[in-house]
Amino acid sequence: MIRSGAPVRERLRKVREAILRAVTLQPSPEDAASVVGGTAAGASVTAVNAVVYAAATVGADNALFTTLWLSVVFALCMVFVRMSSRAAGRKITRVSRRAARRLVLTSILLAAPWAALPIHVVAFHGAGDEMLVLLVCTGMLSGGAFMLHRAFVASLAYVWTILLAVIFSFQFGGWAAAWPVTAYAIVYGSYLAYFTYTAGRTARQRDESVAALSDAVQSLQQARDENHRLANIDFATGLLNRKAFHEALQASVAHEALSREPFGLLLLDLDRFKTVNDLYGHGVGDKLLAELAQRLRGALARRDIIGRVGGDEFAVILRDVADAETTAAVSGRLLKELNRPVRLGGPIIRSGASIGAALCPGDGRDPADLMLKADLALNRAKEEGRGRAMQFDIHLQRRAAEVDGIEAGLRAGLDARTFRVLYQPQFSLCDGGIVGAEALVRWPEDGPDAPSPERFLGVASERGLLPALSRLIAETVAEDIGRWRRQGVRAPKIALNLHPDDVKSPETLLETIDMFETRGITGQHLTLEITEECLVGRGTDGAAEVLERLVGRGFGLSFDDFGTGHASLSHLKKVPVTEIKIDRQFVAGLAERRDDRAIVAAIAEIARGMGLRSIAEGVETEIQRRILTELGIEAGQGFLWSAPVCSGRLAGMLGGAGR
């Protein structure tokens, strides 16, 4: 029994709670807005119904009542239409209890004229009019309940104001069908109440669903915007990233093809940015990037597009730029801004930049080709000394094609091992005997089109082929020394040039030294030549330590091109060199220029004072040899004695096999 009664009580409790919620339901702002929005249409329908009823019942006996009644209905309609039109322009954000009560009173006021009809008609007219009133009131009940379904209490007030009047008039009017009409009114009113409640609840649920969907769409849009920002914006600078900038460049090229509006493309490479990161950390580096990006924004037009396309590279699309002169002017302005010192809390940083520029359509209409040409101009600007701006021209493209050709030749020569190693003998200035030889690499084939060693070594360094080339040279020297040994030739010390990249890659260099030692070649057979570039610039922080390790393994160091750098004397204190080589530019002017003679004399004195061997390069005349001897230089090399020769020819100069 308890089990069967419990579900019934639970259902009754839920019904009671639902009724209480419905009766005390506070209209939401959306409910109020719906009612206000439907007021004009409801008033219009009310006015039409009133006119129809008045026309159907017009007569001499009720003319006064009909006129007054119609006037009241019209007046109420006009008042509420005016009130709704004033409220229509304002967004409803909340509905107070006072406003909810006013809505209930307004509903009763709107229902009052229609509640007056059955009372008047039952009291003064016949059964035919009573049926007409019943039909009209039924229609108004339905329309009012529908119009007010978003405001449940107001809907109840409207419906039951009319229904109670109908019940009262029929019960006390003595009509025979009073009780059926009363029953009908109660059932119909209950149905309208249920309809109003469920329709309002459905509408509110729909509003909640729409609001939730709107929030979800908004959140999704925000997420999409954030994803787009993360995918297209550089975090450190707030500029376009590489991907987004290339898309902007493609769009600019497409726009130019349609509109014929030219534009310029700039590539900017920051100077010394890696040094800033190494000295102060990546946090300061990011702050520097952000500051320089802000300066770029300030120096460019609003239509220009800026992006960060590399670690220390920016790119700019210059709108409305038609010629190289305008591009050069903008580039100069940007260099001036980027060269200004930057204070980041503590350190004052001077960065600077180099710029390469290309024009569309003057230099092409392909985005990748434009980037390549701007990059060629940028590389040329950096080669000219940094802090410069360079405009692309056809010569740069030819130069790039030349570099590509040299690279192809390098790769082919490395694969076939056809690079030649020649030796230029070094002679004692005292007795003329051979005291050493410098190993020099040459292009596989002789000829007027063969690139110079300086040229192809530079390309090898630029294209990452120098380690392989250095290894090939070292192995060739080791093979030649081994062959001379087998032939019984007493070879002098061979001077092997070290490129700055060799010193920057100590692992590869030490592997080469291991290879020499494995073949029995030690410091008695080999001297390593370095230049000042091995000790200064990027990546040379550990160069002195690497060279000391080589000296510790018994290999001598020769300082090549001494006197041509900025700090050669200071390097003599840092690096344990055993030999100084005097550059050919000082030797060439010995007979004519006193300053060259004074420089060579000073170098000779330094060498004697430090116990270093001295050797002069580029000796071509007997007068030069005599002056060098007088100044105390110990040895020399040059065309006065011999051009670079192959290993077999050097063996012959040394006296042949067995001697």
Secondary structure, DSSP 8 states (H G I E B T S, - for coil): -HHHHHHHHHHHHHHHHHHHHHHT----HHHHHHHHHHHHHHHHHHHHHHHHHHHHH--GGGHHHHHHHHHHHHHHHHHHHHHHHHHHTS------HHHHHHHHHHHHHHHHHHHHHHHHHHHHS-HHHHHHHHHHHHHHHHHHHHHTTTSHHHHHHHHHHHHHHHHHHHHHTT-TTHHHHHHHHHHHHHHHHHHHHHHHHHHHHHHHHHHHHHHHHHHHHHHHHHHHHHHHB-TTTSSB-HHHHHHHHHHHHHHHHHH---EEEEEEEETTHHHHHHHH-HHHHHHHHHHHHHHHHHHS-TT-EEEE-SSSEEEEEEET--SHHHHHHHHHHHHHHHHS-EE-SS-EE---EEEEEEEETTT-S-HHHHHHHHHHHHHHHHHTTSS-EEE--HHHHHHHHHHHHHHHHHHHHHHHT--EEEEEEEEETTT--EEEEEEEEE-SS-STTS--HHHHHHHHHHTT-HHHHHHHHHHHHHHHHHHHHHHT----EEEEE--HHHHH-HHHHHHHHHHHHHTT--TTTEEEEE-GGGTSSTT-TTHHHHHHHHHHTT-EEEEEEETSSSSHHHHHHHS--SEEEE-HHHHHTTTT-HHHHHHHHHHHHHHHHHT-EEEES---SHHHHHHHHHHT--EE-STTT---B-HHHHHHHTT-TT-
